Amino acid sequence: VEMPYFMLLFLEYVLRVNQSRPKAPGIISSPLLGQGTPAGSTSPSSASPTTASALQFNPWNTLLDLLLAPRMLKQRGSTPESGAAGMADQLSDRTGAGEADLWESESEVAIRRSKALEVLRNPEAGFDPEHAMMAVQVHGFREGILVMYEKLKLYPEILRYCIKNKDYPTMMSACRKFGAEEPQLLFDALRHLTVVPDSEL
């Protein structure tokens, strides 16, 4: 994609419209297509190899990749909130823009990160969990890593991640939240805290 910034705007618009569309009776939601599939019709898994390969594109995975990407090149006057409307005007305005106008600001990157967190927490988002986990790890997205560990019930990994990053408040919060389901968490946390210097607490 030559301009991933506009691909991001397009995907946000399409998925937002699709989620707001009421589901008709007898329609099965398809996370791959981002739209309903008539009940009893051919599913992607039972389709022919050619058809199945065409259905492998997951817009939610692509949306996450774009939301977590580094600073993007954009056109002057566009913002992450502007949506798909006005895209033609932005594309036509390719001259006279300074260098600062062509790239996202740090605040715009932060907005994308917050949107990525919303997607990860959205139970209706149809992204692949393994893809999402790889994406947040590659981009070093701390909040996203913790959300995915929780989503996949990898509670010991939350503990190890907090210990590695010396994030003890989050570690104890995880023990309180998941201790009943994973009693070993509190034991391991306390055992580690006994050897941590007071200066790090």
C-alpha positions in Angstrom: 0.0 0.0 0.0 1.6 3.3 -1.1 -0.3 5.4 1.5 -1.1 3.1 4.5 -2.6 6.1 6.3 -5.6 6.2 3.9 -5.9 2.4 4.0 -6.4 2.8 7.8 -9.1 5.5 7.3 -10.8 3.2 4.8 -10.8 0.1 7.1 -12.0 2.1 10.1 -14.9 3.4 8.0 -15.9 0.0 6.6 -15.7 -1.9 9.9 -17.5 0.9 11.7 -20.4 0.8 9.2 -20.5 -3.0 9.3 -20.7 -3.1 13.1 -23.5 -0.6 13.1 -25.5 -2.6 10.5 -28.3 -4.6 12.1 -28.0 -8.4 11.7 -30.9 -9.9 9.7 -32.5 -13.2 10.9 -30.7 -16.3 9.6 -27.4 -14.4 9.0 -24.2 -15.7 10.5 -21.5 -13.1 11.3 -18.3 -13.7 9.5 -15.1 -12.2 11.0 -13.2 -12.8 7.8 -15.6 -11.0 5.5 -16.7 -8.5 8.1 -20.3 -9.1 7.1 -23.1 -11.6 7.5 -23.2 -14.9 5.7 -26.6 -16.6 5.0 -27.2 -19.6 7.2 -26.7 -22.8 5.4 -24.4 -21.3 2.7 -20.9 -22.4 2.0 -18.5 -21.4 4.8 -14.9 -20.4 4.0 -13.6 -23.7 5.5 -15.7 -25.8 3.1 -15.2 -23.6 0.0 -13.0 -24.6 -2.9 -9.3 -23.9 -2.5 -9.5 -20.9 -4.9 -12.5 -19.4 -3.0 -11.0 -20.2 0.4 -7.7 -18.4 -0.5 -9.7 -15.3 -1.5 -11.4 -15.3 1.9 -8.2 -15.4 4.0 -7.9 -11.6 4.2 -8.9 -10.5 7.7 -9.6 -6.7 7.8 -9.3 -6.7 11.6 -5.7 -8.0 11.4 -4.8 -5.4 8.9 -6.5 -2.7 11.0 -4.4 -3.7 14.0 -1.2 -3.7 12.0 -1.9 -0.1 10.8 -3.0 1.2 14.2 0.3 -0.1 15.7 2.5 1.1 12.9 5.1 3.9 13.4 4.5 7.4 12.2 2.7 7.4 8.9 3.0 9.7 5.9 -0.2 11.6 5.3 -1.6 14.6 3.5 -1.8 18.1 5.0 -5.0 18.8 6.8 -5.9 15.2 7.5 -6.4 13.7 11.0 -7.1 10.2 12.3 -10.7 11.5 13.1 -11.4 12.8 9.7 -12.6 9.4 8.4 -13.0 8.4 4.8 -14.9 11.6 3.9 -12.7 14.2 2.3 -10.1 11.5 1.2 -10.3 12.7 -2.4 -9.5 16.3 -1.4 -6.5 15.2 0.7 -5.2 13.1 -2.2 -5.4 15.9 -4.6 -3.5 18.3 -2.3 0.0 16.9 -2.9 1.8 20.2 -3.4 2.9 23.1 -1.1 2.9 21.0 2.1 5.8 21.4 4.5 7.6 18.3 5.9 5.8 18.7 9.2 2.5 18.6 7.5 3.2 15.4 5.7 3.8 13.2 8.8 1.7 12.3 11.8 2.4 14.1 15.0 3.2 12.1 18.2 -0.3 12.9 19.5 -1.8 11.3 16.4 0.3 8.2 16.9 -0.9 8.0 20.5 -4.5 8.3 19.3 -3.9 5.3 17.0 -2.5 3.3 19.9 -5.6 4.0 22.0 -7.8 2.9 19.1 -5.7 -0.3 18.9 -6.4 -0.9 22.6 -10.1 -0.5 22.0 -10.0 -3.0 19.2 -8.1 -5.6 21.3 -10.7 -5.2 24.1 -13.7 -5.3 21.7 -15.3 -8.8 22.1 -16.9 -8.4 18.6 -13.6 -7.7 16.8 -12.8 -10.6 14.5 -9.0 -10.4 14.6 -6.9 -13.6 14.9 -5.5 -13.7 18.5 -2.2 -15.2 17.5 -1.7 -12.4 14.9 -2.7 -9.8 17.5 -0.2 -11.1 20.0 2.6 -11.1 17.5 1.7 -7.5 16.4 1.7 -6.0 19.9 4.9 -7.8 20.8 6.7 -6.6 17.5 5.6 -3.0 18.2 6.4 -3.2 21.9 2.9 -2.1 22.8 2.9 -2.7 26.6 -0.8 -2.2 27.2 -1.7 -4.4 24.3 0.6 -7.2 25.4 -1.1 -7.3 28.8 -4.6 -7.2 27.3 -3.7 -10.2 25.0 -2.2 -12.2 27.9 -5.5 -11.6 29.8 -7.6 -12.4 26.8 -5.8 -15.7 26.2 -5.7 -16.4 30.0 -1.9 -16.5 30.0 -1.8 -15.2 33.6 1.7 -16.5 34.4 3.0 -14.6 31.4 1.5 -11.4 32.9 3.5 -12.0 36.0 6.7 -12.7 34.1 6.2 -9.6 31.9 5.7 -7.4 34.9 8.8 -8.8 36.7 10.9 -8.3 33.5 9.7 -4.6 33.3 9.8 -4.1 37.1 6.1 -3.1 37.0 5.2 -4.3 40.5 1.9 -2.4 40.9 0.5 -4.1 37.8 1.9 -7.4 39.0 0.0 -7.2 42.3 -3.1 -5.9 40.5 -3.0 -9.1 38.3 -2.6 -11.3 41.4 -5.7 -9.7 43.0 -7.7 -10.0 39.7 -6.6 -13.5 38.7 -5.4 -15.1 41.9 -8.6 -17.1 42.5 -8.3 -18.6 39.1 -4.5 -19.0 39.2 -3.5 -19.4 42.9 0.2 -19.9 42.0 0.4 -16.3 40.9 0.4 -14.8 44.3 2.9 -17.3 45.6 5.3 -16.6 42.7 4.9 -12.8 43.1 5.6 -12.8 46.8 8.6 -15.1 46.3 10.0 -12.7 43.8 9.3 -9.6 45.9 11.4 -11.1 48.8 14.6 -10.7 46.7 13.7 -7.3 45.1 15.7 -4.4 46.6 13.6 -1.8 48.4 14.9 0.9 46.0 13.0 -0.9 43.1 9.7 -1.1 44.9 
